[in-house]
Amino acid sequence: MEQVRIGIIGAGRISHVMSAAHAQVPESKLAGVFDVVPEASERLARKFDIPHIFSSYQDMLASDEIDAVLVCTPTFLHEQIVIDAANAGKHVFCQKPMALTVEQCERMNEAALRNGVKLQVGFMIRFTPPFVEVKERIDSGEIGDIIAIRSAVFGWEPTAEWFYDPNQGGGLLIDTIIHTFDLYRWYAGEVASVFADGGAYVFDGARKHGTPDNIMCQMKFENGAVGSIYGSWSSGYGDKTMEIYGTKGSFFIDLMEAQGGRAFIKKNQAAPSPAEGWNNLGVLWKFGYQQEARHFTHSILGRVAPSATGTDAVEAQKLAMLADRSIRTAEVLRVQGAGR
Ligand SMILES: NC(=O)c1ccc[n+]([C@@H]2O[C@H](COP(=O)([O-])OP(=O)(O)OC[C@H]3O[C@@H](n4cnc5c(N)ncnc54)[C@H](O)[C@@H]3O)[C@@H](O)[C@H]2O)c1
């Protein structure tokens, strides 16, 4: 297989971003689309020159013109589509959050594993500079052992009411902060316990559905490191700052300046050291989704090891669900399976 023929299920906002990303990957071929709203399918097909509009996702899954699907429907519809796709032998890219409960995520992951298909979940920050470089430099031991990670994460005000609903989009923690839970695991390993607090401070949708629009979450990792996240849907445009402190130095990632960013390492030493850094303008949009798309296609072609897998998404989901519960119970909650 030289090109992976891709079908898109759900032709809304993120499908346009995903299609633009795959259009930049020579080994990806946008081959088909299905949306329950025919005009949405037609719009996407016209814009990206997609040859086939399917009349149902089941028809797409039955087609031998499609090797892999991108599941871009609202979150509450992910589970059935992903399981059906895996059972049909298609590789699957599922937008984040993978689903709304840990059990749903586990069923989806098991379906992919059972059918021997790739399942990648939409944690595109893993593929976005400078986060990739920081990962490589943490793994090379440059800042020693991680002591603490701290970040502020800003999503946008949701574009539709279903994002607030625990039964449809999951709310801020599950929809948006899931990215950060995944990133923290990627950098510092498994989490042992979670405590979170927050509330619906700004948006009527959050108040109506009883999910928070601003949260603060504290974590303890199995290796003893600590982490904190301030997450907000109301505090500005969708970006983040992150600090990672280790026994030998620290990284600071700043994506606040109109999605420009810099990351630098500061060595732990008495005398001031000049910050070593770089700039990445528009990193998420310019690189993140494209590298994510490339990774998906290249992992199907066997050129790279899978990343942001279904198993990763199950673990990130556990953290988001625990944080959500902790807000309601005011308890520090232990991660199921911690101490593995
Ligand atoms: N990774 C990211 O950066 C990112 C960003 C935005 C959204 N997302 C995720 O992507 C998913 C979609 O979000 P969105 O903002 O594109 O939503 P959206 O509402 O803009 O688009 C969803 C599309 O799915 C279609 N749809 C609904 N039911 C369907 C069905 N049964 N079969 C086929 N199509 C169906 C709708 O008609 C709509 O066109 C969500 O899970 C969301 O959390 C991820």
The ligand as an ORCA input file, in Angstrom:
! r2SCAN-3c Opt
* xyz 0 1
  N      -8.515     17.855     18.384
  C      -9.092     19.015     18.310
  O      -8.417     20.020     18.277
  C     -10.586     19.137     18.229
  C     -11.143     20.401     17.963
  C     -12.523     20.490     17.828
  C     -13.334     19.375     17.983
  N     -12.761     18.172     18.280
  C     -13.614     16.968     18.469
  O     -14.117     16.572     17.190
  C     -15.452     16.079     17.312
  C     -16.380     16.911     16.411
  O     -16.335     18.269     16.818
  P     -16.701     19.458     15.800
  O     -16.325     20.716     16.491
  O     -16.165     19.187     14.437
  O     -18.299     19.310     15.805
  P     -19.329     19.832     14.699
  O     -20.635     19.885     15.382
  O     -18.808     21.051     14.014
  O     -19.321     18.667     13.593
  C     -19.877     17.405     13.815
  C     -20.415     16.888     12.478
  O     -20.862     15.539     12.658
  C     -22.082     15.395     11.924
  N     -22.826     14.253     12.435
  C     -23.687     14.215     13.492
  N     -24.167     12.958     13.640
  C     -23.571     12.187     12.689
  C     -23.656     10.812     12.351
  N     -24.442      9.967     13.034
  N     -22.938     10.381     11.297
  C     -22.151     11.221     10.587
  N     -22.038     12.545     10.866
  C     -22.738     13.013     11.907
  C     -22.782     16.720     12.087
  O     -23.770     16.916     11.087
  C     -21.616     17.699     11.958
  O     -21.394     18.075     10.607
  C     -15.786     16.152     18.807
  O     -15.499     14.920     19.414
  C     -14.841     17.223     19.324
  O     -14.542     17.116     20.702
  C     -11.417     18.033     18.375
*
